[in-house]
Amino acid sequence: MQAPLKPGKVWLVGVGPGSPDLVTVRAMRALAAAEVWLVDDLVSPEMAGYASPGTHVEWVGKRGGRCSVSQQRIQELTLQHALAGRAVARVKGGDPLLFGRGGEEAAFLRGHGLQVEIVNGISSGMAAAQALGIALTHRAHCHGVTFVTGHTSAHGSPDWQALVRGGTTLVIYMGMSRIAAIRDGLLEAGMAADVPAAVVMHAGSEQARTWTGSLGTLAESLTAGLASPAVVLVGGVVSDTLPAVEAMAPGADSLAA
């Protein structure tokens, strides 16, 4: 009688915000060991250089407002490959545990008895701070930082009043489609219109673009041509933005309101 097939291991691999040289050594090892890659939409095609010969690479991207593979289908594909005995890398931009659905996928796979290892990556919020040349937790301006999504799973809004009361630097993901609502929500919650704000598009890549202004002028970033994928930063630390030539990657553009 043939022995039961041993399930393959699954890595949830964060490959950072874009540039291949921001990938960690642990991520490189996991990518090289995997026989199958299931890759998110925002992952740079340049990451393919870390694949071993013969690796099956499948793009399963999800983008808001676009036709894409459902989250349930992605989880089922991962499970199918692993149960077939293959080593699988779920390749994700940024960090799997920060708005990357890593918790959902890990719970699903572990619930089916699979071995899952999570490999952290550099989040686009951190790369955005680097592009601006700022410290998210500069003690002259704030006592902390809050990472928040621009919309909730129920398509509602964050608790803007709680965020304003917190007095932290705000790093807002997936907010460009609701940039005016974000501005209005923070203003209505009592944040001053002149609080410094910035938008960084394609943070962590050679295509990075930045816009700096204030909360009151935040929507002007759209007319300046910035769009998703982008990170919105709001708080006093943004006033410490360094000259673009010092802070940003070669080829990146900087705009100011």
C-alpha positions as CSV (number, residue, x, y, z in Angstrom):
1,M,0.0,0.0,0.0
2,Q,1.3,3.4,-0.9
3,A,2.1,5.7,2.0
4,P,-0.1,8.8,2.4
5,L,1.4,11.9,0.7
6,K,3.1,14.2,3.2
7,P,1.7,17.7,2.9
8,G,4.1,20.4,1.8
9,K,5.1,23.4,3.9
10,V,3.7,26.8,3.3
11,W,5.6,30.1,3.7
12,L,3.7,33.4,3.9
13,V,6.5,35.6,2.6
14,G,6.6,39.3,2.8
15,V,8.9,40.6,0.1
16,G,8.8,44.3,1.0
17,P,7.4,47.3,-0.8
18,G,8.9,46.9,-4.3
19,S,12.6,46.9,-4.7
20,P,14.2,43.4,-4.8
21,D,17.1,44.6,-2.6
22,L,14.7,45.2,0.2
23,V,13.9,41.5,0.5
24,T,15.3,39.9,3.7
25,V,17.7,37.0,3.7
26,R,15.1,34.7,5.3
27,A,12.6,35.6,2.5
28,M,15.2,34.8,-0.2
29,R,15.7,31.4,1.4
30,A,12.0,30.6,1.5
31,L,11.5,31.8,-2.1
32,A,14.3,29.6,-3.3
33,A,13.0,26.6,-1.4
34,A,9.4,26.8,-2.6
35,E,8.3,24.7,-5.6
36,V,5.2,26.9,-6.1
37,W,4.7,30.6,-5.8
38,L,1.3,32.2,-5.4
39,V,2.0,35.9,-5.9
40,D,0.0,39.0,-5.0
41,D,-0.7,41.8,-7.4
42,L,1.7,44.4,-5.9
43,V,4.8,42.2,-5.9
44,S,7.4,43.4,-8.4
45,P,8.1,41.0,-11.3
46,E,11.7,41.5,-10.5
47,M,11.2,39.1,-7.6
48,A,11.2,36.2,-10.0
49,G,15.0,36.4,-9.8
50,Y,14.8,34.7,-6.4
51,A,13.0,31.6,-7.8
52,S,14.7,28.3,-8.2
53,P,14.7,26.8,-11.7
54,G,11.4,25.0,-12.4
55,T,9.4,26.9,-9.8
56,H,5.7,27.2,-10.8
57,V,4.7,30.9,-10.5
58,E,1.1,31.9,-10.4
59,W,-0.2,35.4,-10.0
60,V,-3.3,35.6,-7.8
61,G,-3.5,39.4,-7.2
62,K,-6.3,41.2,-5.4
63,R,-6.9,44.9,-6.1
64,G,-9.9,46.9,-4.9
65,G,-12.3,47.7,-7.6
66,R,-10.8,45.3,-10.1
67,C,-11.5,41.8,-11.3
68,S,-9.2,39.6,-9.3
69,V,-8.9,36.2,-7.6
70,S,-11.1,36.0,-4.5
71,Q,-9.5,35.5,-1.1
72,Q,-11.3,32.2,-0.7
73,R,-9.9,31.0,-4.0
74,I,-6.4,32.0,-3.1
75,Q,-6.6,30.1,0.2
76,E,-8.0,27.0,-1.6
77,L,-5.2,27.1,-4.2
78,T,-2.6,27.3,-1.5
79,L,-4.2,24.4,0.3
80,Q,-4.4,22.3,-2.9
81,H,-0.8,22.7,-3.7
82,A,0.3,22.0,-0.2
83,L,-1.9,18.9,0.1
84,A,-0.3,17.6,-3.1
85,G,3.0,17.6,-1.3
86,R,4.5,20.8,-2.8
87,A,6.4,23.5,-0.9
88,V,4.4,26.7,-1.4
89,A,5.3,30.4,-1.0
90,R,2.4,32.8,-0.7
91,V,4.3,35.8,-1.9
92,K,3.0,39.1,-0.5
93,G,4.1,42.7,-0.9
94,G,5.1,44.5,2.3
95,D,4.6,42.4,5.5
96,P,2.0,39.6,5.6
97,L,0.9,40.6,9.1
98,L,0.2,44.3,8.3
99,F,-3.0,44.6,6.1
100,G,-1.7,41.5,4.2
101,R,-4.4,39.0,5.3
102,G,-1.6,36.9,6.7
103,G,-3.5,36.1,9.8
104,E,-6.5,34.9,7.9
105,E,-4.5,32.7,5.6
106,A,-2.3,31.2,8.4
107,A,-5.4,30.3,10.4
108,F,-7.1,28.7,7.4
109,L,-4.1,26.6,6.5
110,R,-3.2,25.6,10.1
111,G,-6.9,24.6,10.5
112,H,-6.2,22.0,7.8
113,G,-3.2,20.7,9.6
114,L,-0.5,22.4,7.5
115,Q,2.8,23.7,8.7
116,V,2.9,27.5,8.1
117,E,5.9,29.8,8.5
118,I,5.5,33.6,8.4
119,V,8.4,35.6,7.0
120,N,8.2,39.3,7.8
121,G,8.9,42.0,5.2
122,I,9.4,45.7,5.1
123,S,6.0,47.5,5.0
124,S,5.2,50.2,2.5
125,G,4.5,52.5,5.5
126,M,8.1,52.2,6.6
127,A,9.4,52.7,3.0
128,A,7.2,55.8,2.7
129,A,8.9,57.3,5.8
130,Q,12.3,56.6,4.3
131,A,11.2,58.2,1.0
132,L,10.3,61.3,2.9
133,G,13.4,61.2,5.2
134,I,11.3,61.3,8.4
135,A,11.1,59.3,11.6
136,L,7.5,58.2,12.3
137,T,8.0,58.4,16.0
138,H,10.2,61.6,16.4
139,R,9.8,62.5,20.0
140,A,9.6,66.2,19.3
141,H,6.3,65.6,17.5
142,C,4.6,62.5,18.8
143,H,4.7,59.6,21.2
144,G,3.7,56.9,18.8
145,V,2.5,55.8,15.4
146,T,-0.7,54.3,14.2
147,F,-1.1,52.1,11.1
148,V,-4.6,52.2,9.8
149,T,-6.5,51.2,6.7
150,G,-8.5,53.8,4.9
151,H,-11.6,51.7,5.0
152,T,-12.9,48.8,7.1
153,S,-13.9,45.3,6.0
154,A,-17.5,46.5,6.1
155,H,-16.7,49.5,3.9
156,G,-17.1,51.9,6.7
157,S,-14.6,54.4,8.1
158,P,-12.0,54.3,10.9
159,D,-12.8,55.9,14.2
160,W,-11.4,59.3,13.3
161,Q,-12.1,60.8,16.7
162,A,-10.1,58.1,18.4
163,L,-7.3,58.5,16.0
164,V,-7.2,62.3,16.5
165,R,-7.3,61.9,20.3
166,G,-4.4,59.4,20.1
167,G,-2.0,62.1,19.0
168,T,0.1,59.7,17.0
169,T,1.5,59.9,13.5
170,L,-1.1,58.3,11.2
171,V,0.1,56.0,8.4
172,I,-2.9,55.2,6.3
173,Y,-3.0,52.3,3.8
174,M,-5.4,51.8,0.9
175,G,-6.7,55.3,1.3
176,M,-6.3,57.0,-2.1
177,S,-9.8,56.2,-3.3
178,R,-11.2,57.9,-0.2
179,I,-8.7,60.7,0.2
180,A,-11.3,63.4,0.5
181,A,-13.3,61.4,3.1
182,I,-10.1,60.8,5.1
183,R,-9.4,64.6,5.1
184,D,-13.0,65.4,6.0
185,G,-13.1,62.7,8.7
186,L,-10.0,64.0,10.4
187,L,-11.1,67.6,10.2
188,E,-14.5,66.9,11.6
189,A,-12.8,65.0,14.4
190,G,-10.9,68.1,15.4
191,M,-7.6,67.8,13.7
192,A,-6.3,71.2,12.4
193,A,-6.2,71.8,8.7
194,D,-2.5,72.9,8.8
195,V,-1.2,69.6,10.2
196,P,1.5,68.4,7.8
197,A,0.5,65.5,5.5
198,A,2.2,63.6,2.7
199,V,1.4,60.9,0.1
200,V,4.0,58.4,-1.2
201,M,3.2,56.5,-4.3
202,H,5.1,53.2,-5.1
203,A,7.0,53.6,-1.8
204,G,10.2,51.5,-1.8
205,S,10.6,51.4,-5.5
206,E,12.5,53.3,-8.3
207,Q,9.1,54.7,-9.3
208,A,8.4,56.3,-6.0
209,R,6.7,59.7,-6.0
210,T,5.9,61.9,-3.1
211,W,3.5,64.8,-2.4
212,T,3.8,67.0,0.7
213,G,1.3,69.5,2.0
214,S,-1.2,69.7,4.8
215,L,-4.3,67.9,5.9
216,G,-6.4,70.6,4.4
217,T,-4.8,70.3,1.0
218,L,-4.6,66.5,1.1
219,A,-6.9,66.0,-1.9
220,E,-4.6,68.0,-4.1
221,S,-2.3,65.0,-4.2
222,L,-4.8,63.5,-6.7
223,T,-4.6,66.4,-9.0
224,A,-0.8,66.1,-8.8
225,G,-1.2,62.7,-10.3
226,L,-0.6,60.4,-7.3
227,A,-2.8,57.3,-7.2
228,S,-2.8,53.8,-5.7
229,P,-0.7,52.1,-4.5
230,A,0.1,54.8,-2.1
231,V,0.5,55.5,1.6
232,V,-0.9,58.6,3.3
233,L,1.0,60.1,6.3
234,V,-0.4,62.7,8.6
235,G,1.3,64.3,11.6
236,G,3.9,66.7,12.8
237,V,6.7,64.5,11.8
238,V,6.0,65.2,8.1
239,S,7.3,68.7,8.7
240,D,10.8,67.2,9.0
241,T,10.8,66.0,5.4
242,L,14.3,66.0,4.0
243,P,15.2,67.3,0.6
244,A,14.3,64.7,-2.0
245,V,17.9,64.3,-3.1
246,E,18.8,63.1,0.4
247,A,15.9,60.9,1.3
248,M,14.5,59.3,-1.8
249,A,15.6,56.6,-4.2
250,P,17.3,57.6,-7.4
251,G,14.7,58.5,-10.1
252,A,12.0,59.3,-7.6
253,D,9.9,62.5,-7.9
254,S,8.9,64.9,-5.2
255,L,6.0,67.4,-5.3
256,A,4.8,69.9,-2.7
257,A,1.5,71.7,-2.4
